[in-house]
Amino acid sequence: MIDFRFNYPVLPSQHPLLIDALSALEPDESYMKMAVPGGYPDDRQTGAEWLSTPGYKVESEAVLIGCGGHHALTVIILATGLSGGKVLVDPVTYNGFIGLASMFNITLIPCAIDEHGIIPEAMAELCADPSIKAAYLMPTIHNPLCYVMPLQRREAIVDVARRFDLILIDDDAYGFLQPDILPSFAHLAPERGFFIYSFAKILAPGVKTSYILTPEKWRTQVTNALWMTVSGSVTLYNRLVSNWINAGVVAQMIEEKRKVAAEKQKIVARVLSGLSYITQPTSFHFWLPLPAFVNPWEFGKTLSENGVDVVTSAGYNVAGDPGFNGIRVALGNVSEEKILIEGLTIIDDLLTRI
């Protein structure tokens, strides 16, 4: 089975890096003790420096450290009291957040989008409903739609959020792959913007460290939620990440993964030259729209029967709108070019029969 479902690109060069990093760690009693809620000051400072961009300096007090992206989302939901409420989302959004929303009895409200993401005017119209308390966004290489939201659109969304006092949750799972760095919603609106920066895709899924940029208003609640859910983050992982950042390893790994993704995208463009799909030059996934009359679940089943697994819009489509039928094809788990071409060819052949 060719697995185009998951997207955790672990490069061969990472394994010796991990061994070297573990060998170089200085002995520290903190690795075996209960973690400091929110993370140790040195690790938070490293995170603040890493997340700072020209014109947007991040203070270490704003960085709280969690155990991965899903944990960060859970903590934000708990800390801000979103359980049982309404959250604005793209009509096609990350299936992990859809699952969390179901667990926390959150009603997801799909908002109209264009090629740049959520349309601010449509957002403002929906937010006339005062029970909508937050918006969940993936502005940089959206999962699964791949769009990158331009700065002007981000600023317009911030204006709407301030007008209606919305929390903005910026999930940056794939943002590291985009060479042109744009400010996050936490940079643009630090009083209401959360920013989640997980290392699962950047380094490996086993590295359970995430930085949560947190507005001052909710830092105590987020710290308490971190403590109540996992008794603090994993100091050993946090220290590994800090050391790798300070040694330039994380920057090197990001650059390598962008190059690998770009090479895979060239193969996709060659094999699927006759199809229309949505992606970015350095993305590890792409979105392939399906006609409205095609049942995405059935098409996914047919692909599976022919040896290819993907995630269909059945898992992403908030309201089941057939106008958003499609499949997400993730390239991160397929390392061999021959297998990649084989899987893409199967997709191409089946689509041409529709």
C-alpha positions in Angstrom: 0.0 0.0 0.0 1.3 3.4 -1.0 0.7 5.8 2.0 -0.3 9.3 1.0 -2.2 9.9 4.2 0.4 11.0 6.8 2.9 13.8 6.4 5.8 13.3 8.8 8.9 13.6 6.6 11.8 12.2 8.6 15.0 12.4 6.5 17.8 9.8 6.9 20.2 12.6 8.1 18.1 13.1 11.2 18.9 9.8 13.0 22.6 10.5 13.5 21.7 14.1 14.5 19.5 12.7 17.3 22.3 10.3 18.5 24.9 13.1 18.5 22.5 15.4 20.3 21.7 12.9 23.0 25.4 12.2 23.5 26.2 15.9 23.8 23.5 16.6 26.4 25.0 17.7 29.7 23.7 15.8 32.8 20.8 17.6 34.3 18.5 16.4 37.2 15.6 18.3 35.5 15.2 15.6 32.9 13.9 13.2 35.5 11.9 15.7 37.6 8.5 17.2 37.2 8.7 19.9 34.6 8.3 23.6 35.4 4.8 24.6 34.2 5.2 26.4 30.9 8.8 25.3 30.5 12.1 26.4 31.9 13.1 30.1 31.3 16.1 29.3 29.1 14.0 27.1 26.8 11.2 29.7 26.7 13.8 32.4 25.8 15.1 30.2 23.0 11.6 29.8 21.7 11.0 33.6 21.9 14.1 34.3 19.9 13.2 31.6 17.3 9.7 33.0 16.9 10.7 36.6 16.7 10.7 38.1 13.2 11.8 41.5 11.8 9.4 44.0 13.3 7.8 41.5 15.7 9.8 40.8 18.8 8.5 38.0 21.0 9.0 38.1 24.8 9.9 34.9 26.6 6.9 35.4 28.9 4.6 34.9 25.9 6.0 31.5 25.1 4.6 28.5 26.9 5.8 25.0 26.0 3.4 22.1 25.3 3.6 18.5 24.1 2.9 18.8 20.4 0.3 20.5 18.2 -2.7 18.6 19.3 -1.9 19.2 23.0 -1.5 22.9 22.3 -4.9 23.0 20.7 -6.5 21.1 23.6 -4.8 23.5 26.1 -6.1 26.6 24.3 -9.6 25.2 24.2 -9.5 24.5 27.9 -7.9 27.7 28.9 -10.2 30.0 26.9 -13.4 28.2 27.8 -14.3 27.4 24.2 -15.9 24.1 25.1 -19.6 24.1 24.2 -19.2 27.3 22.1 -18.9 28.2 18.5 -15.6 28.6 16.5 -15.3 30.0 13.0 -13.3 27.8 10.5 -12.6 27.3 6.8 -15.3 25.1 5.2 -12.5 22.6 4.7 -10.2 22.4 7.7 -7.8 20.2 9.6 -9.5 17.0 10.6 -7.6 16.9 13.9 -9.3 20.1 15.0 -12.7 18.8 13.8 -12.1 15.8 16.1 -11.2 18.0 19.0 -14.2 20.2 18.4 -16.5 17.1 18.6 -14.9 16.0 21.9 -15.3 19.4 23.4 -18.9 20.0 22.0 -17.7 22.9 19.9 -19.9 23.9 17.0 -17.8 24.7 13.9 -19.1 27.5 11.7 -17.7 27.4 8.2 -16.9 30.7 6.6 -16.7 31.6 2.9 -13.2 31.5 1.4 -11.3 32.4 -1.7 -7.8 31.5 -2.9 -6.4 33.6 -0.1 -8.4 32.0 2.7 -11.3 33.3 4.8 -13.0 36.3 3.4 -13.1 39.1 6.0 -16.5 40.5 4.9 -18.1 37.0 5.2 -16.3 36.6 8.6 -17.8 39.9 9.8 -21.3 38.9 8.7 -21.1 35.6 10.6 -19.7 37.2 13.7 -22.9 39.2 14.1 -23.8 36.0 16.1 -22.3 36.9 19.5 -21.9 33.2 20.4 -19.0 32.9 18.0 -15.9 33.4 20.3 -12.9 32.3 18.1 -11.6 31.6 14.7 -9.3 28.6 13.9 -6.9 29.4 11.1 -3.9 27.9 9.2 -2.8 30.9 7.2 0.6 29.5 5.9 0.3 26.4 3.8 -3.2 25.5 4.9 -4.0 21.9 5.7 -5.4 20.6 3.4 -6.1 23.5 1.0 -2.4 24.7 0.7 -3.2 28.4 0.4 -0.9 31.1 1.9 -2.8 34.0 3.2 -1.2 37.4 2.2 -0.4 40.1 4.8 -3.3 42.4 3.7 -5.8 39.6 4.3 -4.3 38.8 7.7 -4.6 42.4 8.7 -8.2 42.6 7.6 -9.0 39.5 9.6 -7.4 41.0 12.7 -9.6 44.1 12.2 -12.7 41.9 12.2 -11.5 40.0 15.2 -10.9 43.2 17.2 -14.3 44.5 16.2 -16.1 41.4 17.5 -13.6 40.5 20.2 -12.6 37.1 18.7 -9.8 34.8 19.8 -7.6 33.9 16.9 -5.9 30.5 16.9 -3.1 30.3 14.4 -2.0 26.7 13.8 1.4 26.7 12.0 2.0 23.0 11.4 3.3 23.6 7.8 4.4 27.2 7.9 8.1 26.3 8.2 8.0 25.1 4.6 7.2 28.5 3.3 10.4 30.5 2.5 8.7 33.9 2.7 8.0 34.5 6.3 4.7 36.4 7.1 3.7 37.6 10.5 1.4 35.3 12.5 -1.9 36.4 14.1 0.0 36.4 17.4 2.4 38.9 15.9 -0.3 41.0 14.4 -2.7 40.9 17.4 -0.8 39.8 20.5 -3.7 40.7 22.7 -5.9 38.0 21.1 -3.8 35.8 18.9 -2.5 32.3 19.8 0.2 30.8 17.7 1.1 27.1 17.7 4.5 26.1 16.5 5.0 22.3 16.7 8.2 20.4 15.9 6.4 17.2 14.8 6.8 18.1 11.1 9.9 20.1 11.4 11.9 17.4 13.2 9.9 14.2 13.8 6.5 13.1 15.3 8.3 11.7 18.3 9.7 15.1 19.3 6.8 16.2 21.5 7.6 19.9 21.9 5.4 22.8 20.8 5.7 26.5 21.4 2.4 28.3 22.3 2.5 32.0 21.8 -0.1 33.1 24.3 -1.8 36.5 24.9 -1.1 37.9 28.4 -4.8 37.7 29.3 -4.7 33.8 29.1 -1.2 32.9 30.3 -2.2 31.8 33.8 -5.1 29.7 32.4 -2.8 28.1 29.7 -0.2 27.4 32.3 -2.8 25.7 34.5 -4.1 23.7 31.5 -0.6 22.5 30.7 -0.2 21.4 34.2 -3.6 19.7 34.5 -3.3 17.8 31.2 0.3 16.5 31.2 1.9 18.0 34.4 4.2 20.1 32.2 6.1 19.4 29.0 9.0 17.0 28.5 12.2 18.8 29.6 14.5 16.4 27.7 12.7 17.1 24.4 12.6 20.8 25.1 16.3 21.0 25.8 17.1 19.0 22.6 15.0 21.4 20.6 16.7 24.4 22.3 20.2 23.0 21.6 19.3 22.2 18.0 18.0 25.7 17.5 21.0 27.4 19.0 23.4 25.1 17.0 21.6 25.9 13.7 20.4 22.3 13.2 16.7 23.2 13.1 17.3 25.9 10.4 19.4 23.4 8.5 16.7 20.7 8.7 14.0 23.2 7.5 16.1 24.1 4.5 16.7 20.4 3.7 13.0 19.6 4.0 12.1 22.5 1.7 14.4 21.2 -0.9 13.1 17.6 -0.6 9.5 18.9 -0.9 10.4 21.0 -3.9 11.8 17.9 -5.7 8.7 15.9 -4.9 6.5 18.8 -6.2 8.4 18.7 -9.5 7.5 15.0 -9.8 3.9 15.7 -9.0 3.8 18.4 -11.7 5.2 16.0 -14.2 3.0 13.0 -13.5 -0.3 15.1 -12.9 0.4 17.5 -15.7 -3.2 17.1 -17.1 -4.9 17.7 -13.7 -5.8 20.8 -11.8 -4.6 20.8 -8.2 -3.7 23.3 -5.4 -0.3 23.3 -3.7 2.8 25.4 -2.9 6.3 24.9 -4.4 7.7 23.6 -1.1 4.7 21.9 0.3 4.7 18.2 1.3 1.0 17.9 0.4 -1.4 19.1 -2.3 -5.2 19.3 -2.6 -6.9 17.7 -5.6 -10.5 18.9 -6.1 -13.0 16.3 -7.2 -16.2 17.0 -9.2 -19.3 17.7 -7.0 -21.0 14.5 -8.3 -18.1 12.3 -7.1 -18.5 10.7 -3.7 -15.1 11.4 -2.0 -15.5 8.5 0.4 -16.2 6.1 -2.5 -13.3 7.5 -4.5 -11.0 7.1 -1.6 -12.1 3.5 -1.3 -11.5 2.9 -4.9 -8.0 4.3 -4.6 -7.3 2.1 -1.6 -8.5 -1.0 -3.6 -5.9 0.0 -6.2 -3.1 0.3 -3.7 -3.1 4.0 -2.7 -4.3 5.5 0.6 -5.2 9.2 0.8 -7.3 11.4 3.1 -10.5 12.5 1.4 -12.6 15.6 2.0 -15.0 13.4 3.9 -12.7 14.0 6.9 -12.1 17.7 6.3 -15.4 19.0 5.0 -17.1 20.7 7.9 -20.6 20.9 6.4 -20.3 18.2 3.8 -20.5 20.8 0.9 -20.0 18.9 -2.3 -18.4 22.0 -3.8 -15.4 21.2 -1.6 -15.0 17.5 -2.6 -11.4 16.5 -3.0 -8.5 14.5 -1.7 -5.3 15.5 0.2 -2.2 13.8 -1.1 0.6 13.8 1.4 4.1 13.2 0.2 6.0 13.1 3.4 5.9 9.4 4.0 7.0 8.3 0.5 10.7 8.5 0.2 11.4 6.5 -3.0 10.8 8.3 -6.3 9.7 5.1 -8.0 6.9 4.5 -5.5 5.9 8.2 -5.5 5.5 8.1 -9.3 3.6 4.8 -9.1 1.1 6.2 -6.6 0.6 9.4 -8.4 0.1 7.5 -11.7 -2.7 5.4 -10.1 -4.4 8.6 -8.9 -4.1 10.1 -12.4 -5.4 7.0 -14.1 -8.5 6.8 -11.9 -9.3 10.4 -12.2 -9.2 10.3 -16.0 -11.9 7.6 -15.9 -14.4 9.9 -14.1 
